[in-house]
Amino acid sequence: MEFLAFKQCMEFLIAYGLTIATFISDRHVSIAIHMKTVLSRIVHYFDIWHNARSIGKKMLQLGKEKGCEKIADWVKRISNHLYWCATSYVLHRLF
């Protein structure tokens, strides 16, 4: 359902004459494939929140393994650093 709504919305906006240079979405596989194959002229980024959450979950799971307990202590710091890197990149491109 989400992919169909995305596809209809993009088709409507493009048909209306709107020029779309950049699109940011969650990590929906069908949307990513459609952006890469059909709408390849539009730059596609993934939402930082979804990426940070995914990395955090994987690190927490890894931190539960024997000998890797220290990793769990770093999850929040790494998530913050990921946000800082993304924000710095965007601000650098704007100015």
VEXGU-749111 format. One record per atom (N, C-alpha, C): residue number from 1; residue in three letters; atom name; x, y, z. Coordinates in pm, 1 decimal, m for minus. Last residue first. Example, Ala and Ser with C-alpha at 12.3 -4.5 7.8 and 13.67 -1.06 7.14 Angstrom:
2
+-----+------+------+----------+----------+----------+
! pos ! code ! site !       px !       py !       pz !
+-----+------+------+----------+----------+----------+
!   2 !  Ser !    N !   1285.0 !   m225.0 !    708.0 !
!   2 !  Ser !   CA !   1367.0 !   m106.0 !    714.0 !
!   2 !  Ser !    C !   1290.0 !      3.0 !    787.0 !
!   1 !  Ala !    N !   1319.0 !   m569.0 !    780.0 !
!   1 !  Ala !   CA !   1230.0 !   m450.0 !    780.0 !
!   1 !  Ala !    C !   1320.0 !   m330.0 !    780.0 !
+-----+------+------+----------+----------+----------+
This chain:
95
+-----+------+------+----------+----------+----------+
! pos ! code ! site !       px !       py !       pz !
+-----+------+------+----------+----------+----------+
!  95 !  Phe !    N !   2583.6 !   2559.1 !    235.2 !
!  95 !  Phe !   CA !   2663.7 !   2682.0 !    244.1 !
!  95 !  Phe !    C !   2791.4 !   2663.4 !    174.6 !
!  94 !  Leu !    N !   2471.3 !   2312.3 !    183.5 !
!  94 !  Leu !   CA !   2389.3 !   2432.3 !    169.7 !
!  94 !  Leu !    C !   2474.2 !   2558.5 !    163.4 !
!  93 !  Arg !    N !   2669.0 !   2126.0 !    236.5 !
!  93 !  Arg !   CA !   2620.2 !   2137.1 !     99.6 !
!  93 !  Arg !    C !   2537.2 !   2262.6 !     78.7 !
!  92 !  His !    N !   2696.5 !   2160.3 !    511.9 !
!  92 !  His !   CA !   2811.0 !   2187.1 !    424.7 !
!  92 !  His !    C !   2766.3 !   2205.0 !    279.9 !
!  91 !  Leu !    N !   2449.8 !   2071.9 !    600.9 !
!  91 !  Leu !   CA !   2485.2 !   2212.2 !    617.2 !
!  91 !  Leu !    C !   2602.8 !   2250.2 !    527.4 !
!  90 !  Val !    N !   2473.7 !   1798.5 !    532.7 !
!  90 !  Val !   CA !   2367.2 !   1881.3 !    474.3 !
!  90 !  Val !    C !   2403.1 !   2028.5 !    484.2 !
!  89 !  Tyr !    N !   2693.7 !   1723.6 !    690.8 !
!  89 !  Tyr !   CA !   2696.8 !   1705.7 !    545.7 !
!  89 !  Tyr !    C !   2593.7 !   1796.2 !    478.2 !
!  88 !  Ser !    N !   2600.9 !   1775.1 !    947.6 !
!  88 !  Ser !   CA !   2717.4 !   1848.3 !    897.9 !
!  88 !  Ser !    C !   2724.9 !   1841.1 !    746.5 !
!  87 !  Thr !    N !   2394.7 !   1585.7 !    961.3 !
!  87 !  Thr !   CA !   2364.2 !   1728.4 !    970.1 !
!  87 !  Thr !    C !   2478.9 !   1811.7 !    915.2 !
!  86 !  Ala !    N !   2542.1 !   1347.7 !    945.9 !
!  86 !  Ala !   CA !   2439.3 !   1377.8 !    845.8 !
!  86 !  Ala !    C !   2406.9 !   1526.4 !    844.7 !
!  85 !  Cys !    N !   2705.1 !   1371.7 !   1176.2 !
!  85 !  Cys !   CA !   2764.8 !   1359.5 !   1042.5 !
!  85 !  Cys !    C !   2664.3 !   1397.1 !    934.2 !
!  84 !  Trp !    N !   2509.4 !   1379.2 !   1379.6 !
!  84 !  Trp !   CA !   2600.1 !   1492.6 !   1360.5 !
!  84 !  Trp !    C !   2662.1 !   1489.8 !   1220.9 !
!  83 !  Tyr !    N !   2394.4 !   1123.2 !   1353.8 !
!  83 !  Tyr !   CA !   2312.9 !   1242.7 !   1331.4 !
!  83 !  Tyr !    C !   2401.8 !   1364.5 !   1303.5 !
!  82 !  Leu !    N !   2624.1 !    974.5 !   1423.9 !
!  82 !  Leu !   CA !   2561.5 !    955.8 !   1292.8 !
!  82 !  Leu !    C !   2473.8 !   1076.2 !   1257.7 !
!  81 !  His !    N !   2661.2 !   1055.4 !   1686.2 !
!  81 !  His !   CA !   2762.6 !   1088.8 !   1586.5 !
!  81 !  His !    C !   2706.7 !   1074.9 !   1445.1 !
!  80 !  Asn !    N !   2434.7 !    941.4 !   1805.2 !
!  80 !  Asn !   CA !   2452.0 !   1087.4 !   1804.7 !
!  80 !  Asn !    C !   2553.1 !   1130.2 !   1698.7 !
!  79 !  Ser !    N !   2501.3 !    670.3 !   1765.3 !
!  79 !  Ser !   CA !   2379.4 !    726.3 !   1706.4 !
!  79 !  Ser !    C !   2389.5 !    878.8 !   1698.3 !
!  78 !  Ile !    N !   2728.8 !    654.4 !   1923.8 !
!  78 !  Ile !   CA !   2740.5 !    632.1 !   1779.5 !
!  78 !  Ile !    C !   2618.3 !    687.1 !   1706.9 !
!  77 !  Arg !    N !   2617.9 !    701.0 !   2175.6 !
!  77 !  Arg !   CA !   2721.8 !    790.0 !   2122.2 !
!  77 !  Arg !    C !   2735.2 !    777.2 !   1971.2 !
!  76 !  Lys !    N !   2439.8 !    485.5 !   2202.5 !
!  76 !  Lys !   CA !   2389.1 !    623.1 !   2204.2 !
!  76 !  Lys !    C !   2491.5 !    719.5 !   2143.4 !
!  75 !  Val !    N !   2623.7 !    262.6 !   2192.0 !
!  75 !  Val !   CA !   2511.5 !    277.8 !   2098.4 !
!  75 !  Val !    C !   2464.4 !    422.8 !   2090.2 !
!  74 !  Trp !    N !   2820.7 !    201.4 !   2375.7 !
!  74 !  Trp !   CA !   2853.3 !    297.1 !   2269.5 !
!  74 !  Trp !    C !   2735.5 !    329.1 !   2177.0 !
!  73 !  Asp !    N !   2742.0 !      0.1 !   2542.8 !
!  73 !  Asp !   CA !   2768.9 !    131.7 !   2602.2 !
!  73 !  Asp !    C !   2787.5 !    240.1 !   2496.0 !
!  72 !  Ala !    N !   2734.4 !   m221.3 !   2378.5 !
!  72 !  Ala !   CA !   2606.3 !   m162.4 !   2420.0 !
!  72 !  Ala !    C !   2625.8 !    m23.5 !   2480.7 !
!  71 !  Ile !    N !   3001.4 !   m295.7 !   2364.7 !
!  71 !  Ile !   CA !   2938.8 !   m232.0 !   2248.0 !
!  71 !  Ile !    C !   2809.5 !   m161.5 !   2287.1 !
!  70 !  Lys !    N !   3069.3 !   m439.0 !   2588.9 !
!  70 !  Lys !   CA !   3107.4 !   m296.3 !   2583.8 !
!  70 !  Lys !    C !   3040.1 !   m222.7 !   2467.9 !
!  69 !  Glu !    N !   3006.3 !   m704.5 !   2535.6 !
!  69 !  Glu !   CA !   2916.9 !   m625.3 !   2620.6 !
!  69 !  Glu !    C !   2945.3 !   m475.8 !   2613.8 !
!  68 !  Cys !    N !   3125.5 !   m907.2 !   2399.3 !
!  68 !  Cys !   CA !   3094.4 !   m784.5 !   2323.8 !
!  68 !  Cys !    C !   3007.4 !   m688.3 !   2404.1 !
!  67 !  Gly !    N !   3150.2 !  m1138.2 !   2543.2 !
!  67 !  Gly !   CA !   3272.4 !  m1071.1 !   2503.5 !
!  67 !  Gly !    C !   3249.9 !   m940.0 !   2429.7 !
!  66 !  Lys !    N !   2852.5 !  m1274.6 !   2421.8 !
!  66 !  Lys !   CA !   2961.4 !  m1286.7 !   2518.4 !
!  66 !  Lys !    C !   3088.6 !  m1222.2 !   2462.6 !
!  65 !  Glu !    N !   2605.7 !  m1042.9 !   2303.9 !
!  65 !  Glu !   CA !   2690.0 !  m1161.2 !   2287.0 !
!  65 !  Glu !    C !   2806.0 !  m1157.1 !   2386.2 !
!  64 !  Lys !    N !   2485.1 !   m803.4 !   2327.1 !
!  64 !  Lys !   CA !   2435.8 !   m910.6 !   2414.8 !
!  64 !  Lys !    C !   2520.6 !  m1037.0 !   2404.8 !
!  63 !  Gly !    N !   2583.3 !   m643.1 !   2128.1 !
!  63 !  Gly !   CA !   2628.9 !   m619.7 !   2264.8 !
!  63 !  Gly !    C !   2582.2 !   m723.6 !   2363.9 !
!  62 !  Leu !    N !   2430.5 !   m718.7 !   1909.9 !
!  62 !  Leu !   CA !   2569.6 !   m763.1 !   1915.6 !
!  62 !  Leu !    C !   2625.2 !   m747.4 !   2056.8 !
!  61 !  Gln !    N !   2197.8 !   m578.9 !   1978.0 !
!  61 !  Gln !   CA !   2194.3 !   m724.7 !   1966.3 !
!  61 !  Gln !    C !   2335.7 !   m782.4 !   1975.4 !
!  60 !  Leu !    N !   2293.3 !   m318.0 !   1966.1 !
!  60 !  Leu !   CA !   2240.8 !   m370.2 !   2092.5 !
!  60 !  Leu !    C !   2237.1 !   m522.4 !   2091.7 !
!  59 !  Met !    N !   2358.2 !   m306.0 !   1692.9 !
!  59 !  Met !   CA !   2463.5 !   m294.4 !   1792.8 !
!  59 !  Met !    C !   2416.9 !   m346.2 !   1928.4 !
!  58 !  Lys !    N !   2106.9 !   m330.0 !   1574.9 !
!  58 !  Lys !   CA !   2209.5 !   m430.8 !   1546.3 !
!  58 !  Lys !    C !   2321.4 !   m426.3 !   1649.6 !
!  57 !  Lys !    N !   1983.8 !    m97.8 !   1675.6 !
!  57 !  Lys !   CA !   1928.3 !   m230.5 !   1705.5 !
!  57 !  Lys !    C !   2033.2 !   m339.4 !   1685.7 !
!  56 !  Gly !    N !   2148.8 !    101.6 !   1560.3 !
!  56 !  Gly !   CA !   2137.5 !     87.2 !   1705.3 !
!  56 !  Gly !    C !   2084.9 !    m49.6 !   1745.7 !
!  55 !  Ile !    N !   2096.2 !     67.5 !   1287.5 !
!  55 !  Ile !   CA !   2231.6 !     44.3 !   1338.1 !
!  55 !  Ile !    C !   2228.7 !     22.6 !   1489.0 !
!  54 !  Ser !    N !   1822.1 !    138.4 !   1289.4 !
!  54 !  Ser !   CA !   1865.8 !      7.2 !   1242.5 !
!  54 !  Ser !    C !   2004.7 !    m27.4 !   1295.9 !
!  53 !  Arg !    N !   1831.6 !    403.9 !   1381.6 !
!  53 !  Arg !   CA !   1757.4 !    302.1 !   1456.2 !
!  53 !  Arg !    C !   1803.1 !    162.0 !   1418.4 !
!  52 !  Ala !    N !   1977.5 !    526.5 !   1178.2 !
!  52 !  Ala !   CA !   2030.3 !    525.7 !   1314.6 !
!  52 !  Ala !    C !   1960.9 !    417.9 !   1397.8 !
!  51 !  Asn !    N !   1799.2 !    489.9 !    959.9 !
!  51 !  Asn !   CA !   1934.1 !    432.9 !    957.7 !
!  51 !  Asn !    C !   1991.7 !    422.8 !   1098.9 !
!  50 !  His !    N !   1575.9 !    635.0 !   1046.2 !
!  50 !  His !   CA !   1563.8 !    492.2 !   1019.3 !
!  50 !  His !    C !   1700.5 !    423.9 !   1017.6 !
!  49 !  Trp !    N !   1688.8 !    892.3 !   1065.1 !
!  49 !  Trp !   CA !   1630.7 !    829.1 !   1183.2 !
!  49 !  Trp !    C !   1620.5 !    678.7 !   1163.6 !
!  48 !  Ile !    N !   1763.8 !    964.2 !    806.2 !
!  48 !  Ile !   CA !   1867.9 !    933.6 !    903.4 !
!  48 !  Ile !    C !   1811.8 !    861.6 !   1025.0 !
!  47 !  Asp !    N !   1615.2 !    835.7 !    517.9 !
!  47 !  Asp !   CA !   1595.3 !    913.4 !    638.7 !
!  47 !  Asp !    C !   1696.2 !    870.0 !    744.9 !
!  46 !  Phe !    N !   1808.6 !    815.4 !    220.8 !
!  46 !  Phe !   CA !   1731.5 !    748.9 !    325.5 !
!  46 !  Phe !    C !   1727.5 !    837.9 !    448.3 !
!  45 !  Tyr !    N !   1771.6 !    981.6 !    m95.5 !
!  45 !  Tyr !   CA !   1839.6 !    962.4 !     31.7 !
!  45 !  Tyr !    C !   1747.0 !    885.9 !    125.4 !
!  44 !  His !    N !   1808.0 !   1016.3 !   m439.0 !
!  44 !  His !   CA !   1730.3 !    952.1 !   m333.2 !
!  44 !  His !    C !   1817.7 !    930.2 !   m209.9 !
!  43 !  Val !    N !   1769.4 !   1237.9 !   m702.6 !
!  43 !  Val !   CA !   1861.8 !   1191.0 !   m599.2 !
!  43 !  Val !    C !   1779.1 !   1138.7 !   m482.4 !
!  42 !  Ile !    N !   1629.1 !   1154.4 !  m1009.9 !
!  42 !  Ile !   CA !   1604.2 !   1214.5 !   m879.0 !
!  42 !  Ile !    C !   1700.8 !   1152.9 !   m777.8 !
!  41 !  Arg !    N !   1678.3 !    996.7 !  m1224.1 !
!  41 !  Arg !   CA !   1726.5 !   1135.3 !  m1233.0 !
!  41 !  Arg !    C !   1705.5 !   1210.6 !  m1100.9 !
!  40 !  Ser !    N !   1550.2 !    756.1 !  m1180.1 !
!  40 !  Ser !   CA !   1694.1 !    763.7 !  m1154.6 !
!  40 !  Ser !    C !   1750.3 !    905.6 !  m1162.3 !
!  39 !  Leu !    N !   1293.7 !    638.8 !  m1157.4 !
!  39 !  Leu !   CA !   1315.3 !    781.2 !  m1127.9 !
!  39 !  Leu !    C !   1463.4 !    808.0 !  m1098.3 !
!  38 !  Val !    N !   1328.6 !    363.7 !  m1221.0 !
!  38 !  Val !   CA !   1235.7 !    448.9 !  m1296.2 !
!  38 !  Val !    C !   1266.1 !    598.1 !  m1278.8 !
!  37 !  Thr !    N !   1546.9 !    261.5 !  m1058.9 !
!  37 !  Thr !   CA !   1521.1 !    218.0 !  m1196.3 !
!  37 !  Thr !    C !   1438.7 !    317.3 !  m1276.6 !
!  36 !  Lys !    N !   1561.8 !    390.1 !   m809.9 !
!  36 !  Lys !   CA !   1685.0 !    357.9 !   m881.5 !
!  36 !  Lys !    C !   1658.8 !    325.9 !  m1028.5 !
!  35 !  Met !    N !   1296.7 !    411.6 !   m729.1 !
!  35 !  Met !   CA !   1376.1 !    532.9 !   m743.8 !
!  35 !  Met !    C !   1500.9 !    506.3 !   m827.5 !
!  34 !  His !    N !   1232.8 !    139.6 !   m716.4 !
!  34 !  His !   CA !   1162.6 !    226.6 !   m811.4 !
!  34 !  His !    C !   1241.5 !    355.5 !   m835.6 !
!  33 !  Ile !    N !   1400.5 !     60.1 !   m504.6 !
!  33 !  Ile !   CA !   1416.2 !      0.2 !   m637.6 !
!  33 !  Ile !    C !   1351.9 !     89.3 !   m743.8 !
!  32 !  Ala !    N !   1293.4 !    215.1 !   m294.9 !
!  32 !  Ala !   CA !   1434.0 !    229.2 !   m333.5 !
!  32 !  Ala !    C !   1457.9 !    174.6 !   m474.3 !
!  31 !  Ile !    N !   1033.7 !    112.3 !   m283.4 !
!  31 !  Ile !   CA !   1053.5 !    253.4 !   m317.7 !
!  31 !  Ile !    C !   1197.1 !    275.6 !   m364.8 !
!  30 !  Ser !    N !   1085.5 !   m149.8 !   m202.8 !
!  30 !  Ser !   CA !   1019.5 !   m124.4 !   m331.2 !
!  30 !  Ser !    C !   1039.0 !     20.5 !   m376.7 !
!  29 !  Val !    N !   1205.4 !   m111.2 !     54.8 !
!  29 !  Val !   CA !   1278.9 !   m173.6 !    m55.3 !
!  29 !  Val !    C !   1216.6 !   m141.2 !   m191.3 !
!  28 !  His !    N !   1226.9 !    162.7 !    260.4 !
!  28 !  His !   CA !   1132.0 !     74.3 !    193.2 !
!  28 !  His !    C !   1196.8 !     20.6 !     65.8 !
!  27 !  Arg !    N !   1353.6 !    324.4 !    455.5 !
!  27 !  Arg !   CA !   1428.4 !    223.2 !    381.9 !
!  27 !  Arg !    C !   1336.5 !    119.8 !    317.1 !
!  26 !  Asp !    N !   1200.1 !    646.3 !    394.8 !
!  26 !  Asp !   CA !   1249.8 !    542.0 !    482.8 !
!  26 !  Asp !    C !   1315.0 !    433.8 !    396.7 !
!  25 !  Ser !    N !   1329.9 !    920.1 !    191.6 !
!  25 !  Ser !   CA !   1229.2 !    824.5 !    236.3 !
!  25 !  Ser !    C !   1288.0 !    730.6 !    340.1 !
!  24 !  Ile !    N !   1361.9 !   1208.2 !     m1.4 !
!  24 !  Ile !   CA !   1407.9 !   1139.0 !    119.1 !
!  24 !  Ile !    C !   1295.5 !   1048.1 !    166.3 !
!  23 !  Phe !    N !   1470.8 !   1334.4 !   m308.8 !
!  23 !  Phe !   CA !   1361.6 !   1268.9 !   m236.8 !
!  23 !  Phe !    C !   1421.0 !   1192.4 !   m119.3 !
!  22 !  Thr !    N !   1541.9 !   1604.3 !   m529.9 !
!  22 !  Thr !   CA !   1582.6 !   1517.3 !   m421.0 !
!  22 !  Thr !    C !   1460.3 !   1460.4 !   m351.3 !
!  21 !  Ala !    N !   1414.5 !   1731.0 !   m741.9 !
!  21 !  Ala !   CA !   1558.0 !   1706.0 !   m751.3 !
!  21 !  Ala !    C !   1603.2 !   1603.3 !   m649.1 !
!  20 !  Ile !    N !   1136.3 !   1761.1 !   m931.2 !
!  20 !  Ile !   CA !   1183.0 !   1703.4 !   m804.8 !
!  20 !  Ile !    C !   1329.6 !   1668.6 !   m822.0 !
!  19 !  Thr !    N !    924.9 !   1990.8 !  m1064.8 !
!  19 !  Thr !   CA !   1058.4 !   1934.2 !  m1080.6 !
!  19 !  Thr !    C !   1107.7 !   1888.3 !   m943.7 !
!  18 !  Leu !    N !    590.7 !   1957.8 !  m1159.0 !
!  18 !  Leu !   CA !    683.0 !   1985.7 !  m1050.1 !
!  18 !  Leu !    C !    816.5 !   1917.2 !  m1076.7 !
!  17 !  Gly !    N !    394.4 !   1895.8 !  m1339.0 !
!  17 !  Gly !   CA !    502.5 !   1983.6 !  m1382.2 !
!  17 !  Gly !    C !    603.0 !   2018.7 !  m1275.3 !
!  16 !  Tyr !    N !    207.6 !   1707.0 !  m1304.1 !
!  16 !  Tyr !   CA !    165.8 !   1843.4 !  m1275.9 !
!  16 !  Tyr !    C !    274.0 !   1944.5 !  m1315.4 !
!  15 !  Ala !    N !    358.6 !   1479.8 !  m1338.0 !
!  15 !  Ala !   CA !    263.8 !   1516.3 !  m1443.5 !
!  15 !  Ala !    C !    216.1 !   1660.4 !  m1427.4 !
!  14 !  Ile !    N !    490.1 !   1482.9 !  m1090.2 !
!  14 !  Ile !   CA !    568.1 !   1498.6 !  m1212.9 !
!  14 !  Ile !    C !    477.8 !   1540.1 !  m1328.7 !
!  13 !  Leu !    N !    271.9 !   1441.7 !   m917.2 !
!  13 !  Leu !   CA !    355.5 !   1561.3 !   m904.5 !
!  13 !  Leu !    C !    436.7 !   1588.0 !  m1031.1 !
!  12 !  Phe !    N !    172.7 !   1191.4 !  m1007.9 !
!  12 !  Phe !   CA !     88.6 !   1310.9 !  m1008.2 !
!  12 !  Phe !    C !    173.4 !   1437.5 !  m1006.8 !
!  11 !  Glu !    N !    393.2 !   1023.1 !   m962.4 !
!  11 !  Glu !   CA !    339.9 !   1038.6 !  m1098.1 !
!  11 !  Glu !    C !    255.7 !   1164.9 !  m1109.1 !
!  10 !  Met !    N !    410.0 !   1046.2 !   m681.9 !
!  10 !  Met !   CA !    520.5 !   1092.7 !   m766.9 !
!  10 !  Met !    C !    472.7 !   1114.7 !   m910.7 !
!   9 !  Cys !    N !    161.0 !    930.1 !   m609.0 !
!   9 !  Cys !   CA !    194.4 !   1067.6 !   m570.5 !
!   9 !  Cys !    C !    304.6 !   1124.0 !   m660.4 !
!   8 !  Gln !    N !    184.6 !    669.4 !   m705.9 !
!   8 !  Gln !   CA !     78.6 !    757.3 !   m755.9 !
!   8 !  Gln !    C !    110.2 !    903.9 !   m726.4 !
!   7 !  Lys !    N !    405.5 !    581.5 !   m549.5 !
!   7 !  Lys !   CA !    412.4 !    581.7 !   m695.7 !
!   7 !  Lys !    C !    307.5 !    676.7 !   m756.0 !
!   6 !  Phe !    N !    305.5 !    602.5 !   m286.5 !
!   6 !  Phe !   CA !    424.8 !    676.4 !   m327.7 !
!   6 !  Phe !    C !    428.5 !    691.6 !   m479.6 !
!   5 !  Ala !    N !     94.0 !    420.6 !   m301.5 !
!   5 !  Ala !   CA !     65.9 !    561.5 !   m272.3 !
!   5 !  Ala !    C !    184.3 !    649.5 !   m315.1 !
!   4 !  Leu !    N !    240.0 !    185.6 !   m348.4 !
!   4 !  Leu !   CA !    141.9 !    232.5 !   m447.2 !
!   4 !  Leu !    C !    108.4 !    380.2 !   m426.5 !
!   3 !  Phe !    N !    391.3 !    166.4 !   m111.8 !
!   3 !  Phe !   CA !    457.9 !    183.2 !   m239.9 !
!   3 !  Phe !    C !    361.1 !    237.0 !   m344.9 !
!   2 !  Glu !    N !    191.6 !    127.3 !     81.0 !
!   2 !  Glu !   CA !    278.4 !    244.6 !     88.5 !
!   2 !  Glu !    C !    345.2 !    271.3 !    m46.3 !
!   1 !  Met !    N !     81.9 !   m119.2 !      0.0 !
!   1 !  Met !   CA !      0.0 !      0.0 !      0.0 !
!   1 !  Met !    C !     86.9 !    126.5 !      0.0 !
+-----+------+------+----------+----------+----------+
